[in-house]
Amino acid sequence: GNLTLAAGTLDVSGANYDISLSGNCSNMGGTFTPGSDTVTFNGASSQTITNGNFNNLILNNTGNPGNIIVSSDLDVNGTFTITDGTLDLSTFGPYVYTAGNVSIASGSSVTKGGTWIFDGITAATYTDSTSSVQDIGVIEINKSSGLGSDNKLTVNSSGNGMKVETLTIYGNNTLDI
């Protein structure tokens, strides 16, 4: 079903509960404290994420179309995995912040839009295992660790690489291809 947080707090950090959603997720004024859990979108029809703040995020929408529409900024502080379905960033053009590894599996896709920002304080890897390279649009690498080795995004050589429109690399950050 749907998860709507209109007010109050949903705190799953103490026990680190994983959450599976077959519907939409909307945070319209409440506080979601994710801890080290994983939220999985496993619907069979289009789903929408509004004001998403997650630790680990898995998109596994098997619908036809299996769109996961991001209607406002999305922040993933752990790993971000797309196993099935289409991540739709074109409809609303959100900012997508990812601190951990990003993996796009075969059979899934990304519709570009907005700005994808690789942030956080540790090095991360981007892997695109689809049959054709995904154009993820505007990219910024802006990791904030004091260590140069942690301010790095690596594009996995076993994948398809990364196709971008605009790439901005800030300060002491690097892109390892």
N, CA and C of each residue as an Amber inpcrd file, in Angstrom:
protein
   531
   0.7940000  -1.1790000   0.0000000   0.0000000   0.0000000   0.0000000
   0.8470000   1.2590000   0.0000000   0.2280000   2.3720000   0.2850000
   0.8720000   3.6790000   0.3230000   1.3910000   3.9840000   1.7250000
   2.4130000   4.8180000   1.7910000   2.9050000   5.3560000   3.0550000
   2.8550000   6.8700000   2.9370000   2.0120000   7.5050000   3.7680000
   1.9070000   8.9600000   3.7930000   2.2300000   9.4310000   5.1930000
   3.2210000  10.2890000   5.3000000   3.6260000  10.8600000   6.5840000
   3.2500000  12.3370000   6.5420000   2.0940000  12.6750000   7.0860000
   1.5740000  14.0380000   7.0320000   2.1170000  14.9010000   8.1610000
   2.4010000  14.2980000   9.3060000   2.9310000  15.0030000  10.4750000
   3.5100000  13.9530000  11.4140000   4.1970000  14.4000000  12.4290000
   4.7490000  13.4620000  13.3960000   6.0470000  12.8470000  12.9100000
   6.4450000  11.7380000  13.5590000   7.7230000  11.1010000  13.2680000
   7.5440000   9.6050000  13.0810000   8.1480000   9.0660000  12.0510000
   8.2750000   7.6320000  11.8480000   9.7530000   7.3280000  12.0200000
  10.1120000   6.7340000  13.1550000  11.5070000   6.4760000  13.5000000
  11.7370000   4.9730000  13.5020000  12.4690000   4.4850000  12.5070000
  12.7860000   3.0590000  12.4250000  14.2680000   2.8230000  12.6990000
  14.9400000   3.8230000  13.2590000  16.3840000   3.7260000  13.4680000
  16.7560000   2.8040000  14.6240000  15.9100000   2.6770000  15.6270000
  16.2440000   1.8550000  16.7830000  16.3630000   0.3800000  16.4560000
  15.4470000  -0.1400000  15.6790000  15.4500000  -1.5530000  15.3250000
  15.8340000  -1.7700000  13.8710000  15.9790000  -0.7000000  13.1250000
  16.3520000  -0.7610000  11.7120000  15.4290000  -1.6870000  10.9140000
  14.1620000  -1.3540000  10.9140000  13.1650000  -2.1110000  10.1790000
  13.2670000  -1.8320000   8.6860000  13.2340000  -2.8830000   7.8750000
  13.1260000  -2.7170000   6.4380000  11.6600000  -2.4820000   6.0990000
  11.4280000  -1.7040000   5.0520000  10.0680000  -1.3540000   4.6460000
   9.8960000  -1.7040000   3.1720000   8.7900000  -2.3790000   2.8350000
   8.4470000  -2.6860000   1.4410000   7.1490000  -1.9690000   1.1050000
   7.1620000  -1.2780000  -0.0210000   5.9870000  -0.5160000  -0.4410000
   5.5470000  -0.9370000  -1.8380000   4.2710000  -1.2720000  -1.9830000
   3.7350000  -1.5600000  -3.3060000   3.0320000  -0.3370000  -3.8820000
   2.9170000   0.7290000  -3.0710000   2.2670000   1.9630000  -3.5110000
   3.2110000   3.1380000  -3.4530000   2.6460000   4.3110000  -3.1940000
   3.4110000   5.5600000  -3.1850000   3.9590000   5.8550000  -1.7990000
   4.9860000   6.7190000  -1.7590000   5.5610000   7.1770000  -0.4960000
   5.5840000   8.6960000  -0.5290000   4.9270000   9.3050000   0.4700000
   4.8070000  10.7500000   0.4880000   5.0850000  11.2780000   1.8860000
   6.0750000  12.1450000   2.0020000   6.3620000  12.8160000   3.2680000
   5.9690000  14.2720000   3.0980000   4.8120000  14.6300000   3.6360000
   4.2540000  15.9660000   3.4360000   4.3140000  16.8250000   4.6930000
   5.3140000  16.6070000   5.5470000   5.4260000  17.4440000   6.7270000
   5.8770000  16.7050000   7.9640000   6.0020000  15.3930000   7.8750000
   6.4630000  14.6180000   9.0100000   7.9720000  14.4260000   8.9510000
   8.4810000  13.6070000   9.8480000   9.9020000  13.2990000   9.8900000
  10.0740000  11.7900000   9.8020000  10.8870000  11.3460000   8.8510000
  11.2210000   9.9340000   8.7120000  12.6760000   9.7710000   9.1000000
  12.9540000   8.9550000  10.1210000  14.3120000   8.6880000  10.5720000
  14.6560000   7.2680000  10.1590000  15.4520000   7.1030000   9.0810000
  15.6210000   5.7840000   8.4870000  16.5980000   4.8440000   9.1920000
  17.5400000   5.3090000   9.9680000  18.5300000   4.4030000  10.5390000
  19.3340000   3.7410000   9.4360000  19.6040000   2.4490000   9.5700000
  20.3750000   1.7470000   8.5350000  19.4960000   0.7630000   7.7720000
  18.2040000   1.0300000   7.7230000  17.2520000   0.1560000   7.0610000
  17.2930000   0.2750000   5.5420000  16.4790000  -0.5620000   4.9020000
  16.2990000  -0.5350000   3.4480000  14.8220000  -0.3560000   3.1520000
  14.5080000   0.5780000   2.2750000  13.1430000   0.7490000   1.7880000
  13.1150000   0.2220000   0.3650000  12.1590000  -0.6790000   0.0960000
  12.0340000  -1.2890000  -1.2250000  10.6900000  -0.9050000  -1.8290000
  10.7230000  -0.3610000  -3.0350000   9.5150000  -0.0880000  -3.8090000
   9.3290000  -1.2810000  -4.7330000   8.3110000  -2.1140000  -4.4440000
   8.1260000  -3.3490000  -5.2070000   6.7170000  -3.4480000  -5.7860000
   6.2760000  -2.3610000  -6.3630000   4.9350000  -2.3220000  -6.9320000
   4.8420000  -3.0220000  -8.2710000   3.6050000  -3.1540000  -8.7470000
   3.3360000  -3.7470000 -10.0510000   2.7020000  -2.7260000 -10.9950000
   2.6460000  -1.4550000 -10.5470000   2.1970000  -0.3490000 -11.3900000
   3.0060000   0.8790000 -10.9680000   2.8310000   1.9780000 -11.6510000
   3.6310000   3.1740000 -11.3690000   3.5370000   3.5800000  -9.9000000
   4.6680000   4.0550000  -9.3550000   4.7510000   4.5130000  -7.9740000
   5.3730000   5.9030000  -7.9670000   5.0670000   6.6820000  -6.9170000
   5.6000000   8.0320000  -6.7910000   6.2800000   8.1820000  -5.4370000
   7.4580000   8.8310000  -5.4420000   8.1730000   9.1700000  -4.2180000
   8.1490000  10.6840000  -4.0860000   7.6290000  11.1960000  -2.9670000
   7.5770000  12.6230000  -2.6970000   8.3530000  12.9160000  -1.4130000
   9.3540000  13.7780000  -1.5080000  10.1980000  14.1550000  -0.3610000
  10.8340000  12.9380000   0.2920000  11.5240000  12.1350000  -0.5050000
  12.1160000  10.9010000  -0.0160000  13.4730000  11.0890000   0.6320000
  13.6310000  10.5390000   1.8360000  14.9050000  10.5400000   2.5550000
  15.1050000   9.1220000   3.0770000  16.0820000   8.4030000   2.5040000
  16.2520000   6.9930000   2.8190000  17.7020000   6.6870000   3.1530000
  17.9100000   5.5470000   3.8160000  19.2670000   5.0480000   3.9680000
  19.5800000   4.2220000   2.7270000  19.1220000   2.9810000   2.6730000
  19.2730000   2.1640000   1.4640000  17.9410000   2.1500000   0.7370000
  18.0080000   2.2440000  -0.5940000  16.7890000   2.2860000  -1.3960000
  16.9040000   1.2910000  -2.5400000  15.8690000   0.4370000  -2.6740000
  15.7950000  -0.5120000  -3.7850000  14.5220000  -0.2240000  -4.5630000
  14.6600000  -0.0610000  -5.8740000  13.5000000   0.0960000  -6.7610000
  13.3670000  -1.2120000  -7.5380000  12.2460000  -1.8900000  -7.3360000
  12.0190000  -3.1980000  -7.9490000  10.5780000  -3.2770000  -8.4270000
  10.2150000  -2.3840000  -9.3360000   8.8470000  -2.2940000  -9.8230000
   8.6950000  -3.1590000 -11.0650000   7.8480000  -4.1720000 -10.9800000
   7.6980000  -5.1400000 -12.0700000   6.5470000  -4.8080000 -13.0130000
   5.9030000  -3.6690000 -12.8140000   4.7390000  -3.3010000 -13.6220000
   5.0980000  -2.9630000 -15.0590000   4.0480000  -2.7940000 -15.8610000
   4.2180000  -2.3930000 -17.2530000   3.2640000  -1.2380000 -17.5150000
   3.6480000   0.0340000 -17.3890000   5.0300000   0.4280000 -17.1320000
   5.3510000   0.3570000 -15.6360000   6.5890000   0.0890000 -15.3330000
   7.0410000   0.0240000 -13.9500000   7.7720000   1.2890000 -13.5630000
   7.1220000   2.4330000 -13.7370000   7.7600000   3.7140000 -13.4490000
   7.7670000   4.0160000 -11.9620000   8.8910000   4.5140000 -11.4760000
   8.9800000   5.0770000 -10.1400000   9.2670000   6.5530000 -10.3510000
   8.2750000   7.3940000 -10.1310000   8.3510000   8.8250000 -10.4100000
   8.8190000   9.5480000  -9.1520000   9.8750000  10.3290000  -9.2770000
  10.3740000  11.1220000  -8.1540000   9.8360000  12.5340000  -8.3430000
   8.9130000  12.9510000  -7.4500000   8.2190000  14.2200000  -7.6490000
   8.8650000  15.3940000  -6.9200000   9.8580000  15.1210000  -6.0700000
  10.6100000  16.1770000  -5.3870000  11.9560000  15.5820000  -4.9980000
  12.7820000  16.3380000  -4.3110000  14.1380000  15.8730000  -4.0230000
  14.1480000  14.5040000  -3.3480000  15.1700000  13.7260000  -3.7080000
  15.3660000  12.3810000  -3.1830000  16.7630000  12.3170000  -2.5930000
  16.8780000  11.8070000  -1.3580000  18.1680000  11.7190000  -0.6750000
  18.3700000  10.2840000  -0.2040000  19.4120000   9.6160000  -0.7490000
  19.7360000   8.2410000  -0.3870000  21.1180000   8.2590000   0.2500000
  21.1790000   7.9730000   1.5460000  22.4400000   8.0630000   2.2780000
  23.2440000   6.7740000   2.2920000  22.6650000   5.6710000   1.8300000
  23.3590000   4.3930000   1.7240000  23.4310000   3.9790000   0.2700000
  23.1340000   2.7130000  -0.0170000  23.1710000   2.2170000  -1.3920000
  21.8340000   2.4800000  -2.0870000  21.9220000   2.7020000  -3.3920000
  20.7460000   2.9480000  -4.2210000  20.7870000   1.9300000  -5.3480000
  19.8120000   1.0070000  -5.3490000  19.7980000  -0.0930000  -6.3030000
  18.5060000  -0.0630000  -7.1010000  18.6290000  -0.1220000  -8.4180000
  17.4630000  -0.2090000  -9.3000000  17.5250000  -1.6000000  -9.9300000
  16.6590000  -2.5090000  -9.4630000  16.6880000  -3.8830000  -9.9610000
  15.6830000  -4.1300000 -11.0750000  14.5780000  -3.3700000 -11.0730000
  13.5580000  -3.5210000 -12.1080000  12.7310000  -2.2430000 -12.1480000
  12.2640000  -1.8760000 -13.3360000  11.4510000  -0.6820000 -13.4900000
  12.2620000   0.4900000 -14.0270000  11.5880000   1.6180000 -14.1760000
  12.1920000   2.8310000 -14.7080000  12.1550000   3.9290000 -13.6510000
  13.3370000   4.4510000 -13.3140000  13.4180000   5.6150000 -12.4250000
  13.1320000   6.8370000 -13.2780000  11.9890000   7.4820000 -13.0370000
  11.5480000   8.6320000 -13.8330000  11.9290000   9.9280000 -13.1250000
  12.9560000  10.5900000 -13.6560000  13.3850000  11.8890000 -13.1350000
  12.9680000  13.0120000 -14.0770000  12.3800000  12.6730000 -15.2190000
  12.0610000  13.6780000 -16.2370000  10.7780000  14.4430000 -15.9400000
   9.8310000  13.8440000 -15.2470000   8.5330000  14.4830000 -15.0280000
   8.6530000  15.7270000 -14.1580000   9.4370000  15.6660000 -13.0630000
   9.5360000  16.7850000 -12.1250000  10.9340000  17.3820000 -12.0160000
  11.9760000  16.7300000 -12.5540000  13.3340000  17.2700000 -12.5240000
  13.9000000  17.4820000 -11.1270000  13.8630000  16.4750000 -10.2620000
  14.3110000  16.6710000  -8.8780000  15.8280000  16.6390000  -8.7280000
  16.2960000  17.0180000  -7.5590000  17.6710000  16.7510000  -7.1600000
  17.6820000  15.3520000  -6.5470000  18.6580000  14.5360000  -6.9480000
  18.8240000  13.1950000  -6.3880000  20.2020000  13.1640000  -5.7410000
  20.2210000  13.0340000  -4.4150000  21.4710000  12.9920000  -3.6500000
  21.7560000  11.5340000  -3.2980000  22.9460000  11.0510000  -3.6560000
  23.3250000   9.6850000  -3.3170000  24.7060000   9.6990000  -2.6840000
  24.8050000   9.1190000  -1.4870000  26.0710000   9.0880000  -0.7670000
  26.8070000   7.7670000  -0.9590000  26.0720000   6.6960000  -1.2250000
  26.6790000   5.3740000  -1.3540000  26.7410000   4.9190000  -2.7970000
  26.9030000   3.6130000  -2.9610000  26.9930000   3.0190000  -4.2930000
  25.6470000   3.0770000  -5.0020000  25.7060000   3.2070000  -6.3370000
  24.5160000   3.2090000  -7.1810000  24.6570000   2.0650000  -8.1760000
  23.6060000   1.2460000  -8.2830000  23.6220000   0.1090000  -9.1930000
  22.3320000   0.0780000  -9.9970000  22.4760000   0.0150000 -11.3270000
  21.3220000  -0.0660000 -12.2260000  21.4060000  -1.4240000 -12.9210000
  20.4920000  -2.3330000 -12.5910000  20.5280000  -3.7060000 -13.0820000
  19.9740000  -3.8220000 -14.4950000  20.3360000  -4.9120000 -15.1490000
  19.7940000  -5.2460000 -16.4580000  18.2790000  -5.3220000 -16.3570000
  17.5700000  -4.7620000 -17.3170000  16.1140000  -4.7660000 -17.3000000
  15.5030000  -3.5390000 -16.6590000  16.3290000  -2.6680000 -16.1070000
  15.8290000  -1.4260000 -15.5140000  16.3630000  -0.2480000 -16.3280000
  15.8850000   0.9630000 -16.0130000  16.3340000   2.1300000 -16.7680000
  16.1370000   3.4040000 -15.9560000  16.7420000   4.4950000 -16.4580000
  16.6200000   5.8120000 -15.8490000  16.1880000   6.7910000 -16.9290000
  15.1500000   7.5880000 -16.6480000  14.7420000   8.6710000 -17.5300000
  15.3060000   9.9450000 -16.9230000  16.2550000  10.5590000 -17.6230000
  16.9990000  11.6880000 -17.0560000  16.1270000  12.9130000 -16.8250000
  16.6020000  13.7170000 -15.8810000  15.9490000  14.9660000 -15.5200000
  16.5110000  15.4260000 -14.1900000  16.4580000  16.6810000 -13.9170000
  16.9740000  17.1890000 -12.6490000  18.4830000  17.0970000 -12.5710000
  19.0120000  16.9790000 -11.3540000  20.4480000  16.9170000 -11.1180000
  20.7480000  15.7810000 -10.1590000  21.7040000  14.9460000 -10.5230000
  22.1160000  13.8250000  -9.7040000  23.4030000  14.2490000  -9.0000000
  23.3930000  14.2850000  -7.6480000  24.5390000  14.7540000  -6.8730000
  25.0920000  13.5980000  -6.0470000  26.3380000  13.2460000  -6.3010000
  27.0240000  12.2310000  -5.5090000  27.6850000  12.9600000  -4.3490000
  27.1280000  12.7690000  -3.1390000  27.6150000  13.4800000  -1.9560000
  28.0580000  12.4730000  -0.9050000  28.0770000  12.8600000   0.3370000
  28.4700000  11.9560000   1.4090000  29.9330000  12.1010000   1.7620000
  30.4100000  11.2100000   2.6310000  31.7860000  11.3260000   3.1260000
  32.6480000  10.1080000   2.8020000  32.1260000   9.1690000   1.9920000
  32.9230000   8.0080000   1.6040000  32.9060000   7.8440000   0.0860000
  33.9180000   7.1520000  -0.4130000  33.9860000   6.8640000  -1.8460000
  32.7860000   6.0120000  -2.2500000  32.3590000   6.1270000  -3.5050000
  31.2060000   5.3740000  -4.0010000  31.4930000   4.8480000  -5.3960000
  30.7280000   3.8310000  -5.7880000  30.8510000   3.2240000  -7.1120000
  29.5130000   3.3010000  -7.8280000  29.5510000   3.6080000  -9.1270000
  28.3730000   3.6500000  -9.9890000  28.4990000   2.4980000 -10.9810000
  27.4720000   1.6270000 -11.0350000  27.4820000   0.4900000 -11.9490000
  26.2020000   0.4830000 -12.7680000  26.3410000   0.4770000 -14.0890000
  25.2120000   0.3980000 -15.0110000  25.3250000  -0.9350000 -15.7540000
  24.4670000  -1.8940000 -15.4210000  24.5080000  -3.2270000 -16.0290000
  23.4050000  -3.4250000 -17.0600000  22.7960000  -2.3450000 -17.5290000
  21.7180000  -2.4500000 -18.5170000  22.3040000  -2.7920000 -19.8830000
  21.4300000  -3.1120000 -20.8440000  21.9030000  -3.4810000 -22.1830000
  22.4290000  -2.2830000 -22.9650000  21.9920000  -1.0660000 -22.5910000
  22.5420000   0.1360000 -23.2200000  22.7530000   1.1880000 -22.1260000
  23.8230000   1.9420000 -22.2580000  24.1880000   2.9020000 -21.2170000
  23.0400000   3.8770000 -20.9470000  22.7960000   4.1500000 -19.6610000
  21.7320000   5.0670000 -19.2520000  22.2670000   6.5000000 -19.2230000
  21.5340000   7.4230000 -19.8260000  21.8830000   8.8400000 -19.7920000
  21.2540000   9.4170000 -18.5320000  22.0870000   9.7090000 -17.5210000
  21.5320000  10.1930000 -16.2560000  21.5750000  11.7100000 -16.1450000
  21.9540000  12.4020000 -17.2180000  21.7860000  13.8510000 -17.2900000
  22.8600000  14.6610000 -16.6170000  22.4520000  15.5480000 -15.7260000
  23.3520000  16.4830000 -15.0570000  23.8940000  15.8230000 -13.7820000
  25.2220000  15.7920000 -13.6660000  25.8840000  15.1120000 -12.5450000
  26.8050000  16.0890000 -11.8300000  26.7920000  15.9990000 -10.4820000
  27.7500000  16.7340000  -9.6630000  28.3990000  15.7480000  -8.7070000
  29.7090000  15.8500000  -8.5540000  30.4280000  15.0570000  -7.5540000
  30.8860000  16.0380000  -6.4950000  30.2970000  15.9140000  -5.3050000
  30.5490000  16.8810000  -4.2440000  30.6070000  16.1640000  -2.8940000
  31.5410000  15.2260000  -2.7790000  31.7410000  14.5110000  -1.5180000
  32.4950000  15.4170000  -0.5630000  32.2490000  15.2540000   0.7420000
  32.7510000  16.2460000   1.6880000  33.7330000  15.6980000   2.7230000
  34.3680000  14.5880000   2.4320000  35.3590000  14.0660000   3.3710000
  36.6360000  14.9030000   3.2900000  37.3770000  14.9500000   4.3570000
  38.6720000  15.6350000   4.3430000  39.7420000  14.8130000   3.6550000
  39.4590000  13.5290000   3.3720000  40.4240000  12.6420000   2.7350000
  40.1370000  12.5350000   1.2460000  41.1370000  12.7790000   0.4310000
  40.9570000  12.7160000  -1.0160000  40.4770000  11.3600000  -1.5010000
  40.9110000  10.2610000  -0.8490000  40.5070000   8.9190000  -1.2710000
  39.0200000   8.6700000  -1.0460000  38.4000000   9.3920000  -0.1160000
  36.9670000   9.2540000   0.1360000  36.1230000  10.1700000  -0.7370000
  36.7390000  11.1350000  -1.3700000  36.0330000  12.0950000  -2.2290000
  36.0700000  11.6280000  -3.6750000  35.6820000  10.3560000  -3.9090000
  35.8490000   9.7770000  -5.2370000  34.6010000   9.0140000  -5.6460000
  34.2400000   9.1580000  -6.9150000  33.2090000   8.3370000  -7.5330000
  33.8970000   7.4880000  -8.5860000  33.7260000   6.1660000  -8.4910000
  34.3060000   5.2380000  -9.4530000  33.1950000   4.6990000 -10.3400000
  33.4000000   4.7680000 -11.6590000  32.4710000   4.1640000 -12.6030000
  32.9680000   2.7490000 -12.8420000  32.1510000   1.7570000 -12.4680000
  32.5370000   0.3520000 -12.5400000  32.8540000  -0.0460000 -13.9770000
  34.0450000  -0.5760000 -14.1810000  34.4900000  -0.9220000 -15.5300000
  33.7650000  -2.1420000 -16.0870000  33.1250000  -2.9510000 -15.2410000
  32.3910000  -4.1130000 -15.7450000  31.0030000  -3.7320000 -16.2480000
  30.5870000  -2.5120000 -15.9960000  29.2880000  -2.0440000 -16.4580000
  29.4100000  -1.3060000 -17.7820000  28.3780000  -0.5420000 -18.1330000
  28.3360000   0.2060000 -19.3860000  29.0320000   1.5510000 -19.3250000
  29.4200000   1.9910000 -18.1600000  29.9670000   3.3390000 -18.0200000
  28.8750000   4.2770000 -17.5580000  29.0340000   5.5380000 -17.9150000
  28.0780000   6.5610000 -17.4800000  27.9650000   7.5950000 -18.5920000
  26.7400000   7.9320000 -18.9770000  26.5070000   8.9650000 -19.9640000
  25.8780000  10.1530000 -19.2530000  26.4730000  11.3450000 -19.4440000
  25.9740000  12.5470000 -18.7800000  25.8860000  13.6930000 -19.7760000
  25.0510000  14.6780000 -19.4570000  24.9820000  15.9200000 -20.2310000
  26.0020000  16.9190000 -19.7280000  26.0310000  17.0970000 -18.3990000
  26.9220000  18.0600000 -17.7650000  27.5380000  17.3980000 -16.5420000
  28.8440000  17.5400000 -16.3730000  29.5380000  16.9710000 -15.2340000
  30.2820000  18.0810000 -14.5100000  30.0280000  18.2240000 -13.1990000
  30.7460000  19.1790000 -12.3630000  31.4180000  18.4080000 -11.2440000
  32.7360000  18.5820000 -11.1100000  33.4910000  17.9370000 -10.0470000
  34.0160000  19.0410000  -9.1440000  33.5880000  19.0110000  -7.8750000
  33.9420000  20.0670000  -6.9350000  35.2210000  19.7620000  -6.1660000
  35.9330000  20.8390000  -5.7840000  37.0530000  20.8120000  -4.8480000
  37.9720000  19.6350000  -4.9650000  38.1180000  18.9130000  -3.8790000
  39.0570000  17.8020000  -3.7640000  38.4020000  16.4740000  -4.1700000
  37.5340000  16.4940000  -5.1710000  36.8250000  15.3000000  -5.6150000
  37.4150000  14.7800000  -6.9170000  37.2230000  13.4570000  -7.1670000
  37.7210000  12.8550000  -8.3940000  36.6690000  11.9130000  -8.9740000
  36.7580000  11.7180000 -10.2840000  35.9580000  10.7210000 -10.9950000
  36.9400000   9.7130000 -11.5540000  36.7900000   8.4580000 -11.1520000
  37.6600000   7.3820000 -11.5960000  36.8970000   6.5440000 -12.6110000
  37.3790000   6.5790000 -13.8530000  36.6710000   5.8720000 -14.9370000
  37.4320000   4.6040000 -15.3000000
